[in-house]
Amino acid sequence: MPYFVFEVVPHPESGAKLLTYLETYPKYREAKLRVKEERDRHPDRDQQEFRLVFAKNQVEAEKLLSIPREERVIGDI
């Protein structure tokens, strides 16, 4: 399965994620390098982020990125 690289920008009014497909890579290392390069080129990370996702196809990748994630809990409560 390939790795898909996306630019993710929150919608200013609704907060929904706007996904822009950038490219597909067959290997993790190549995709990771592309994401790192994009993050270095765009230092204003509050408004946009670059993500990679491992999926069967682009539709599944977009679906995975659209699912809200729970906040991580660090340490004991």
Contacts in CASP RR format, 6 or more apart in sequence:
PFRMAT RR
TARGET T0000
AUTHOR 0000-0000-0000
METHOD contacts of the structure
MODEL  1
MPYFVFEVVPHPESGAKLLTYLETYPKYREAKLRVKEERDRHPDRDQQEF
RLVFAKNQVEAEKLLSIPREERVIGDI
1 54 0 8 1.000
1 55 0 8 1.000
1 56 0 8 1.000
2 24 0 8 1.000
2 25 0 8 1.000
2 26 0 8 1.000
2 54 0 8 1.000
2 55 0 8 1.000
3 24 0 8 1.000
3 25 0 8 1.000
3 26 0 8 1.000
3 27 0 8 1.000
3 28 0 8 1.000
3 30 0 8 1.000
3 31 0 8 1.000
3 52 0 8 1.000
3 53 0 8 1.000
3 54 0 8 1.000
4 21 0 8 1.000
4 23 0 8 1.000
4 24 0 8 1.000
4 25 0 8 1.000
4 31 0 8 1.000
4 52 0 8 1.000
4 53 0 8 1.000
4 54 0 8 1.000
4 55 0 8 1.000
4 58 0 8 1.000
4 61 0 8 1.000
5 21 0 8 1.000
5 22 0 8 1.000
5 23 0 8 1.000
5 24 0 8 1.000
5 25 0 8 1.000
5 31 0 8 1.000
5 34 0 8 1.000
5 35 0 8 1.000
5 38 0 8 1.000
5 50 0 8 1.000
5 51 0 8 1.000
5 52 0 8 1.000
6 19 0 8 1.000
6 20 0 8 1.000
6 21 0 8 1.000
6 22 0 8 1.000
6 50 0 8 1.000
6 51 0 8 1.000
6 52 0 8 1.000
6 53 0 8 1.000
6 61 0 8 1.000
6 62 0 8 1.000
6 65 0 8 1.000
7 19 0 8 1.000
7 20 0 8 1.000
7 22 0 8 1.000
7 38 0 8 1.000
7 48 0 8 1.000
7 49 0 8 1.000
7 50 0 8 1.000
8 17 0 8 1.000
8 18 0 8 1.000
8 19 0 8 1.000
8 20 0 8 1.000
8 48 0 8 1.000
8 49 0 8 1.000
8 50 0 8 1.000
8 51 0 8 1.000
8 65 0 8 1.000
9 17 0 8 1.000
9 18 0 8 1.000
9 20 0 8 1.000
9 47 0 8 1.000
9 48 0 8 1.000
9 49 0 8 1.000
10 16 0 8 1.000
10 17 0 8 1.000
10 18 0 8 1.000
10 47 0 8 1.000
11 17 0 8 1.000
11 18 0 8 1.000
17 65 0 8 1.000
17 66 0 8 1.000
19 62 0 8 1.000
19 65 0 8 1.000
19 66 0 8 1.000
21 58 0 8 1.000
21 62 0 8 1.000
22 34 0 8 1.000
22 38 0 8 1.000
22 50 0 8 1.000
23 34 0 8 1.000
24 58 0 8 1.000
25 31 0 8 1.000
25 34 0 8 1.000
25 52 0 8 1.000
28 52 0 8 1.000
28 54 0 8 1.000
31 52 0 8 1.000
32 52 0 8 1.000
34 52 0 8 1.000
35 50 0 8 1.000
35 51 0 8 1.000
35 52 0 8 1.000
38 50 0 8 1.000
39 45 0 8 1.000
39 49 0 8 1.000
39 50 0 8 1.000
42 48 0 8 1.000
42 50 0 8 1.000
51 65 0 8 1.000
53 61 0 8 1.000
53 64 0 8 1.000
53 65 0 8 1.000
55 61 0 8 1.000
55 64 0 8 1.000
END
